[in-house]
Amino acid sequence: MSGPAPETARIRPGEELNLAALGEVLHSVLGDLELALEQFPGGHSNLTYLVKAGATEYVLRRAPLGPVAPKAHDMVREYHLLEKIHPVFPEAPRPVFLCEDAAVLGAPFFLMERRSGVIIRTSMPPEFAAVPDAPRRASEALVDTLARLHSVDIGQSGLSALGKPEGFNRRQVEGWAGRWQRAETHPNAESERVVGWLLSNVPPESAHTVVHNDFKLDNLMLAAHDPGQVVALLDWEMTAIGDPLVDLGLTMAYWTQRGFPEHQRTPIGERAADQGFFTRTEFLDRYTAQTGRDLSGLVWYEVLGVFKLAVILQQIYARYHAGQTRDERFALLGEQAQSLVGEAARQIKAAGS
């Protein structure tokens, strides 16, 4: 049996960092320790590196190369958010150092503590091969973490200062629609119908809580010996204060993955119940039992979630299409984005709207 896949890899060509400049700016925090760098190869958005400083390891995050969408990939905001949320939600890693000077590495960046564990991406990792109920335990951990996040007292934690939750749902539609328009590479008439339907049916916020805004299985780090134990929740850059069902709708878009063409689907998704993962109904029932929230209007949030996922992929593909990145992993994302817009339109039709 093969062992666990390495978490890090050699740095991709063109994504190297200036190690001398990094060492100079980190001197006040880390001293004269010799630095070594590796790259976390997963993910399609921000660049994430492992920084080894003597016997201690840190994670460095910075925005992707090339032009980025306005207000996207804001590492300064993510750092300050982690400062507030780590003390009340320990699954959020502790931030260590922020550099706002783009001259050092080409963009602002921050360091946070390194946590070690297992991330489930397209199949069950070998660490869980001997755990017969690993898919179910991971499913439970995902739902429970989301419910726990949505129970954080935003007033007591100071997180309420993140923004104005009133009108959050409408701003979500308007913001993501604008991002789609700016990133569009191929006309898609269905996108206009989806946006029009979302704007015509905006529900009032069901509550005001922390909204992670990119909550999915592969942003959850699990203990290597126990798929039910959460080590960390990652990627906080889009976090806001708003309607928790916006989180749930996007999580469902990732969980079911109905919008991907057949040849691009992964085993973690709508057919994953065969492997022991939660079905959609089990997922929603467990969330409802823990939060007491009414999910009767969830279809609006799911359509928004599918559209947001389409926009995220389209933004990445637009950079690839314009030659701003050479990462060949991005070549199929345009097709996936178009398929997801079609899935959002299908869900609207299925809802009788």
Secondary structure by P-SEA (a helix, b strand, c coil): cccccccccccccccccaaaaaaaaacccccccbbbbbbccccccbbbbbbbcccbbbbbbbccccccccccccaaaaaaaaacccccccccccccccccccccccccccccbbbbbbbbccccccccccccaaaaaaaaaaaaaaaaaaacccccccccccccccaaaaaaaaaaaaaaaaacccccaaaaaaaaaaaacccccccccccccccccccbbbbccccccccccccccccccccaaaaaaaaaaaaacccccccccccccccccccccccaaaaaaaaaaacccccccaaaaaaaaaaaaaaaaaaaaaaaaacccccccccaaaaaaaaaaaaaaaaaaaacc
